[in-house]
Amino acid sequence: MLLTRSSCGPILSALLSLVAPAVAQEAKLPPLPVDRAAGALGIRPERVREFLTTLASPEFEGRGTGQEGFRKAAEYVRAHFEKLGLEGGAPDGSFFQAVPWTQSVARPKAPGLAVRRGETILWSLDVEQGLRGYASTPSGVDLPLALVVTSDPEGGDLEQLELKDHAVIVVLVRTGEPESDARRRARAGLAARSRIARAAQRAGGRFLALADDAAWATAGTFEPVSRPGREASGPAGVARGNQPATGVLRTEHGAALLAALGDATPLAELVLPRKIALDGVFAHLAIEVEESQAPAWNVLAILRGSDETRKDEFVGVGCHLDHLGKRGGIVHPGADDDGSGSAGLMAIAEAFAKNPTRPARSILFMAFCGEELGLIGSGYFARNPTIPLESMVAELQIDMIGRNEEGERGEEEASDNLDCLHLIGSQKLSDDLHQSCLRLNERAGFALEWDEEDVFYRSDHWNFARQGVPIAFFFTGFHPQYHQPTDTVDLIDFGKLARVSTYVYDLAYELAQQEQRPLVDAVKWQELSGKSREAPAAPVRN
């Protein structure tokens, strides 16, 4: 049964008892085909527990990119791949793809953010929290200011504007009521910021400040949203970020700016959308950026396919190995995020390696660095692939697959979501891939949900989708321990982690074995790419 709600809930549980097997009756689900069944037997709860207990142990210190704990985790995964007899996936035949990365810390200088006409400062704001990591932020440069007042959280009002090399300030006037749950409210606020940032990027903006309602946004006075300066950088240290630096203001700051520009009309009384031409008005951001080189690697391994004509095509299976590391001396273990996906990847690799029958196509296993810092590792791989991207028939991403979605105030119980799995992005590019996901779920038995929380752009699969590689992202949902030091091993549902891993193993095997690779739908590619003239990496169905 397919749901479009944000929670499976008790109603679904009752329906499942009538039309589908319960978790305790998984034996009634259709078995895996004989060509892959033996390998799947090794994906057991106790096996993924063993992997995850190590990955989230104090020794690995939260696996922060650039920190010693991440190096230990990368070596642990590498040793596992090597023991399985897999090939190294890096260009030199090793398991490590070095990712050049400049770690940046930005510190504000007074007055921080200022808007002026000539030598007169019309409005200013201290940037209390700074712009951490914005190596590409145009600090100390006067940019012409564009001001937009809108009630559209999708950013559609920015699409037709000429914003090239402008500083863009968007005042978002919210309508309706915010989510009552703080966790969902924060995600809704982040979704709006992400969409508006992408709209500003497409319009050519170099810096964006979004003034949002405090009831919707969880940001402080000025808080970074995107981290373009933490993209992987080249040997010369030139940042390759491709999004405008983005910060969040409060709505009252937007109103104060409007008043300073000569319009004191209350926001609630403005006719929206309002696009304000500001001839001779400039924005100035003053920060100092400190940069240092930090070691980082993607851990890559290949299981070579059995068919001479198809072994040079690949199914990618990915996770992000990193988490938040140590912050202020406090370790964030990241058991679910994404220790669970990393443990799942290790189990899936083991299943393929030990299965007597290899699929026709090859499998590329990818444990990325730097996801938490802005999809650094996957972004570097997509720009510097170790295999031709056109040879990747699909990328399957597993990120946070070890819990049952749970509300922070008890409005959504984890026990109501035992069978829930978010299937994200499979519909975005390829109906072929999406239908394969649905068909194989008939023997996995999950109640699938879609991406109502706009996380499609927030994990490593995005860097493949934007290149035109069909993707599917598997995610069991948020919980109160997300990005907290309390995301620990004792809260993991190892039975579910093993189930999701088995489903992804089955799907990867199917895609590697079937005759026809998934095609990209031309209309979907145009929608996703913003009508790009570039051809996608995968073959297209017109």
C-alpha positions in Angstrom: 0.0 0.0 0.0 1.4 3.4 -1.0 0.8 6.4 1.2 1.3 10.1 0.6 0.9 11.0 4.2 3.8 12.0 6.5 3.1 9.2 8.9 2.0 5.6 8.4 0.2 5.7 11.7 -2.2 3.3 13.4 -4.9 3.5 10.6 -2.4 2.0 8.2 -1.3 -0.6 10.7 -4.9 -1.8 10.9 -5.3 -1.9 7.1 -2.0 -3.8 6.7 -3.3 -6.5 9.0 -6.1 -7.1 6.5 -4.2 -6.9 3.2 -0.5 -7.5 3.9 1.8 -9.5 6.1 2.8 -8.1 9.4 6.4 -7.7 10.4 6.3 -10.8 12.5 5.0 -12.8 9.5 7.7 -11.8 7.0 8.0 -15.4 5.9 4.8 -15.0 4.0 6.3 -12.4 1.8 7.5 -13.6 -1.6 11.0 -15.0 -1.4 14.0 -13.5 -3.2 14.9 -15.1 -6.5 17.4 -18.0 -6.2 20.2 -16.1 -8.0 20.5 -13.7 -5.1 18.9 -15.4 -2.1 22.1 -16.9 -0.6 23.8 -13.6 -0.3 20.7 -12.0 1.4 20.9 -14.6 4.2 23.9 -12.8 5.5 22.1 -9.5 6.0 21.1 -10.2 9.6 20.2 -7.9 12.5 23.2 -9.2 14.5 25.6 -8.5 11.5 24.5 -4.9 11.0 24.6 -4.4 14.7 28.3 -5.5 14.7 29.2 -3.0 12.0 27.2 -0.1 13.5 28.5 -0.7 17.1 32.0 -0.1 15.7 31.1 2.8 13.5 29.3 4.7 16.3 31.8 3.7 19.0 33.6 6.4 21.1 36.8 5.5 19.3 35.4 6.9 16.0 34.4 10.2 17.7 31.4 10.9 15.5 33.3 10.4 12.2 33.6 14.2 11.5 35.1 14.9 8.1 38.7 16.1 8.6 38.9 14.6 12.1 40.8 11.5 13.3 37.6 9.6 13.9 36.6 9.8 10.2 40.0 8.5 9.2 39.5 5.5 11.5 36.1 4.9 10.1 37.3 5.1 6.5 40.1 2.6 7.3 37.5 0.3 8.9 35.3 0.3 5.8 38.3 -0.1 3.5 39.6 -3.1 5.4 36.1 -4.7 5.1 36.0 -4.2 1.4 39.5 -5.6 0.9 38.7 -8.6 3.1 35.7 -9.3 0.8 38.0 -9.5 -2.2 36.4 -6.4 -3.9 38.4 -4.2 -6.2 39.4 -0.7 -5.2 37.3 1.9 -6.9 39.8 4.8 -7.0 41.7 5.7 -10.2 45.0 4.3 -8.7 43.3 1.0 -7.8 43.1 1.7 -4.1 39.9 2.1 -2.1 40.4 5.8 -1.3 39.5 8.7 -3.6 41.2 11.7 -2.0 38.9 14.7 -1.9 40.7 18.1 -1.8 38.8 20.1 0.7 39.3 23.6 2.2 37.9 23.9 5.7 36.7 27.5 6.1 35.7 29.5 9.1 34.2 32.9 8.5 34.1 35.6 11.1 32.0 38.8 10.8 33.4 42.3 11.0 31.2 45.2 12.1 28.6 46.1 11.0 28.3 42.7 9.3 25.5 43.1 6.8 24.9 46.7 5.6 22.7 48.4 3.0 23.8 51.8 1.8 23.1 54.5 -0.8 26.3 56.3 -1.7 28.2 56.7 1.6 25.0 56.7 3.7 24.3 53.4 5.5 20.5 53.0 5.4 20.3 49.8 7.4 22.7 47.4 9.0 22.7 44.2 11.1 25.4 42.6 13.2 26.0 39.1 11.9 26.2 37.5 15.3 26.7 33.9 14.2 28.8 34.7 11.1 28.7 32.8 7.9 30.5 29.6 8.8 32.3 28.0 5.8 31.4 30.5 3.1 34.8 30.7 1.4 33.0 31.9 -1.8 31.0 34.6 -0.1 31.6 37.9 -1.7 32.9 39.6 1.4 33.9 43.2 1.3 32.3 43.7 -2.1 29.4 46.1 -2.8 26.7 44.2 -4.7 23.6 45.9 -6.1 20.6 45.0 -4.0 17.4 43.4 -5.2 14.5 43.3 -2.7 11.5 41.0 -3.1 8.5 40.7 -0.8 6.5 37.5 -1.4 4.2 35.0 0.1 5.4 32.2 -2.2 7.7 29.7 -0.2 8.6 28.0 -3.5 10.5 31.1 -4.8 8.6 31.3 -8.0 8.5 35.1 -7.9 12.3 35.2 -8.3 12.3 33.1 -11.4 11.7 35.9 -13.9 14.0 38.4 -12.3 17.4 39.4 -13.6 19.5 39.0 -10.4 22.9 38.3 -11.9 25.6 39.3 -9.4 23.1 40.9 -7.1 22.6 40.6 -3.4 19.0 39.4 -3.0 17.0 40.0 0.1 13.6 38.2 0.1 11.0 39.0 2.7 8.7 36.0 3.0 5.3 36.9 4.3 3.8 33.6 5.7 0.1 32.7 5.3 -1.7 30.0 7.3 -0.5 28.4 10.5 2.9 26.8 11.0 3.3 23.2 12.0 2.6 22.5 15.6 5.5 20.1 15.9 8.8 21.9 16.2 10.7 19.3 14.2 8.4 19.4 11.3 8.2 23.2 11.5 11.9 23.4 11.3 12.0 21.2 8.2 9.2 23.3 6.6 11.2 26.4 7.2 14.4 24.8 5.8 12.4 23.6 2.7 11.3 27.1 1.9 14.8 28.5 2.4 16.2 25.8 0.1 13.7 26.4 -2.7 14.2 30.2 -2.5 18.0 29.8 -2.5 17.8 27.6 -5.6 15.5 30.1 -7.3 18.0 32.9 -6.5 20.8 30.7 -7.8 19.0 30.1 -11.1 18.4 33.9 -11.4 22.1 34.6 -10.9 22.2 35.9 -7.4 25.5 35.8 -5.5 24.2 36.4 -2.0 20.7 35.8 -0.5 19.3 36.9 2.8 15.8 35.5 3.6 13.7 37.3 6.1 11.3 34.7 7.5 8.7 34.6 10.3 10.0 33.5 13.6 7.1 31.2 14.1 8.3 29.2 11.0 12.0 29.7 11.1 14.3 28.3 13.8 17.3 30.5 12.9 19.0 33.0 15.1 19.5 36.6 14.2 21.5 35.6 11.1 22.2 31.9 10.4 23.7 30.2 7.4 21.6 27.9 5.3 23.7 26.6 2.5 27.5 26.0 2.7 28.9 26.6 -0.8 32.3 27.5 0.7 32.6 23.9 2.0 32.4 22.4 -1.4 35.5 20.5 -2.4 38.1 22.8 -3.6 40.9 22.5 -6.1 44.6 22.4 -5.4 44.8 26.2 -5.5 42.1 26.4 -2.9 39.5 27.9 -5.2 36.1 27.0 -3.9 33.8 25.3 -6.4 30.5 26.1 -4.6 27.7 26.9 -7.1 25.0 28.2 -4.8 24.7 31.8 -3.4 25.7 32.1 0.2 22.4 32.1 2.1 21.5 33.5 5.5 18.3 33.9 7.4 16.9 37.0 9.0 13.7 37.6 10.9 10.6 39.1 9.4 11.0 42.2 11.6 14.4 42.8 10.1 12.8 42.7 6.6 10.2 45.2 7.7 12.9 47.5 9.2 14.8 47.4 5.9 11.7 48.3 4.0 11.1 51.2 6.3 14.7 52.3 5.9 14.2 52.3 2.2 11.2 54.6 2.5 8.2 52.2 2.7 6.7 51.8 6.2 3.6 50.0 5.0 2.9 47.0 7.3 3.9 43.7 5.6 0.3 42.4 6.0 -1.0 45.3 4.0 1.3 45.0 1.0 0.0 43.7 -2.3 2.1 40.7 -3.0 4.3 39.9 -4.7 6.3 43.1 -4.6 9.5 43.5 -6.5 11.3 46.7 -5.5 13.8 48.4 -7.9 16.6 49.9 -5.9 18.7 52.0 -8.1 22.0 53.0 -6.5 21.4 50.9 -3.4 24.1 48.3 -2.5 24.5 45.6 0.0 27.9 45.0 1.7 28.8 41.9 3.7 32.0 42.1 5.9 33.6 38.8 7.0 37.0 37.4 7.4 37.6 33.8 6.1 40.2 31.5 7.7 41.0 28.5 5.5 43.0 25.3 6.1 43.4 22.1 4.2 41.8 19.0 5.8 42.1 15.3 4.7 39.0 13.6 3.4 38.3 10.5 1.3 35.5 8.7 -0.4 35.8 5.0 0.2 35.1 3.1 -3.1 34.9 -0.5 -4.0 33.8 -2.5 -7.1 32.3 -6.0 -7.5 32.9 -6.8 -11.1 29.9 -8.0 -13.1 29.8 -11.4 -14.9 28.6 -10.4 -18.3 31.3 -9.4 -20.8 29.1 -6.9 -22.6 27.6 -5.3 -19.4 30.3 -5.5 -16.8 31.4 -2.0 -17.7 28.0 -0.7 -16.6 27.5 0.0 -12.9 24.8 0.1 -10.2 25.9 2.6 -7.6 25.1 2.0 -3.9 26.0 4.9 -1.6 25.9 6.2 1.9 27.7 9.0 3.7 30.3 7.8 6.2 30.7 11.1 8.0 28.6 12.6 10.8 29.1 15.7 12.9 32.2 14.5 14.8 33.2 16.3 18.0 31.6 19.7 18.6 32.6 21.7 21.6 34.2 18.5 23.0 31.0 16.6 22.7 30.9 13.5 20.5 27.9 13.1 18.2 27.9 9.4 17.5 25.6 9.5 14.4 24.3 6.0 14.9 21.4 6.5 12.6 22.8 9.4 10.6 24.4 7.8 8.7 26.0 5.0 10.7 23.0 3.0 9.8 23.5 3.5 6.1 27.2 2.8 6.4 26.5 -0.5 8.2 23.9 -1.3 5.6 26.4 -0.6 2.8 28.9 -3.0 4.5 26.3 -5.7 4.8 25.1 -5.2 1.2 28.7 -5.4 -0.1 29.2 -8.6 1.9 26.0 -10.1 0.5 27.1 -9.5 -3.1 30.7 -10.8 -2.4 29.4 -14.0 -0.8 26.6 -14.7 -3.2 27.5 -17.6 -5.5 26.1 -15.9 -8.6 27.3 -12.5 -9.7 25.0 -10.2 -11.6 25.7 -9.2 -15.1 26.6 -5.5 -14.4 29.1 -4.4 -11.8 28.3 -2.8 -8.5 30.1 0.3 -7.2 30.0 0.7 -3.4 30.5 4.4 -2.3 30.9 5.7 1.3 31.1 9.4 0.9 32.8 12.0 3.1 31.5 15.5 3.9 27.8 15.0 3.4 27.1 17.0 6.6 29.2 19.9 5.3 27.4 20.3 2.0 27.5 17.0 0.0 31.3 17.5 -0.4 32.4 13.9 -1.2 29.6 13.0 -3.6 29.9 16.4 -5.3 33.6 15.8 -5.9 32.9 12.3 -7.2 30.3 13.6 -9.6 32.8 16.2 -10.9 35.7 13.7 -10.9 34.0 10.3 -11.4 36.2 7.2 -11.2 33.9 5.6 -13.8 32.1 7.3 -16.7 28.9 8.7 -15.2 27.1 7.5 -18.4 28.0 4.0 -17.4 26.1 4.3 -14.0 22.6 2.9 -14.6 21.3 4.0 -11.2 22.5 5.3 -7.8 20.8 3.9 -4.7 21.4 6.0 -1.6 20.8 4.8 2.0 20.8 7.5 4.6 19.2 7.1 8.1 17.7 3.7 7.7 17.8 2.4 11.3 14.9 4.1 13.1 11.1 4.4 13.0 9.9 7.9 12.4 8.9 9.6 15.6 7.6 13.1 16.6 9.3 14.9 19.3 6.2 15.5 21.4 4.5 12.1 21.0 2.1 13.2 18.3 3.7 10.5 16.1 4.8 7.3 17.7 7.7 5.2 16.5 5.5 2.1 17.0 3.1 3.3 14.4 5.9 3.4 11.8 7.4 0.0 12.0 6.8 -0.7 8.3 7.3 2.8 7.0 10.1 3.6 4.5 10.5 6.9 2.6 11.3 6.2 -1.1 12.6 9.6 -2.4 13.5 10.7 -5.8 12.8 7.5 -7.8 9.9 9.4 -9.5 12.0 12.4 -10.3 13.9 11.1 -13.4 13.0 7.6 -14.4 9.7 5.9 -14.3 11.6 2.6 -15.1 13.5 2.9 -11.9 10.4 3.9 -9.9 8.4 0.9 -11.1 11.3 -1.4 -10.2 11.3 0.0 -6.7 7.6 -0.6 -6.4 7.7 -4.1 -7.9 10.5 -5.3 -5.6 8.8 -3.8 -2.6 6.2 -6.5 -3.0 8.6 -8.9 -1.4 10.0 -6.3 1.0 6.7 -5.4 2.5 7.2 -1.7 3.3 4.6 1.0 3.4 6.2 3.5 1.2 6.0 7.3 1.7 7.2 10.1 -0.6 9.2 13.3 -0.1 6.7 15.6 1.7 9.6 17.1 3.8 11.7 18.1 0.8 14.8 16.1 1.7 15.4 15.3 -2.0 18.1 17.9 -2.2 19.7 17.0 1.2 21.7 13.8 0.6 24.4 12.6 -1.7 22.1 11.2 -4.4 21.3 14.8 -5.5 24.8 15.1 -7.0 24.0 12.2 -9.3 20.4 13.2 -10.1 21.6 16.7 -11.2 23.9 14.9 -13.7 21.0 12.8 -15.1 21.6 9.5 -13.3 18.4 7.8 -12.1 18.4 7.7 -8.3 16.4 6.3 -5.4 17.0 7.5 -1.9 15.9 5.3 1.1 15.2 6.9 4.4 13.2 5.7 7.5 12.4 9.2 8.8 13.3 11.8 11.3 13.3 11.4 15.1 14.0 13.6 18.1 17.7 12.5 18.2 18.4 13.8 14.7 21.8 15.7 14.8 22.0 15.3 18.6 24.6 13.6 20.8 21.8 11.1 21.7 21.7 9.5 18.3 23.1 6.3 19.7 23.3 2.6 18.9 20.8 1.5 21.7 18.0 3.3 19.8 18.5 1.5 16.5 15.9 -1.0 15.2 18.3 -3.6 13.8 15.6 -5.7 12.4 14.4 -2.8 10.3 18.0 -1.8 9.3 18.5 -5.4 8.0 15.1 -5.3 6.2 15.9 -2.0 4.4 19.4 -3.3 3.5 18.0 -6.5 2.1 15.5 -4.5 0.0 18.3 -2.3 -1.4 20.5 -5.4 -2.1 17.6 -7.0 -4.0 17.0 -3.9 -6.0 20.6 -3.4 -6.8 20.9 -7.0 -8.0 17.8 -6.6 -10.1 19.1 -3.5 -11.8 22.5 -5.1 -12.4 20.9 -8.2 -13.8 18.0 -7.0 -16.0 18.6 -6.6 -19.8 17.3 -3.0 -20.1 18.8 -0.2 -18.0 16.5 2.4 -16.6 15.8 5.3 -19.0 15.6 8.9 -18.1 12.2 10.5 -19.0 12.9 13.6 -21.2 10.2 15.7 -19.6 11.3 14.9 -16.1 14.9 15.7 -16.9 13.8 19.1 -18.3 11.9 19.8 -15.1 14.7 18.7 -12.8 17.5 20.4 -14.7 15.7 23.7 -15.2 15.3 23.1 -19.0 19.1 22.5 -19.3 20.4 21.9 -22.8 22.8 19.5 -21.4 22.0 15.8 -22.0 21.6 13.6 -18.9 24.2 11.0 -18.2 21.7 8.1 -18.7 19.9 7.3 -22.0 16.6 9.2 -22.5 13.1 8.2 -23.3 11.4 11.0 -25.3 
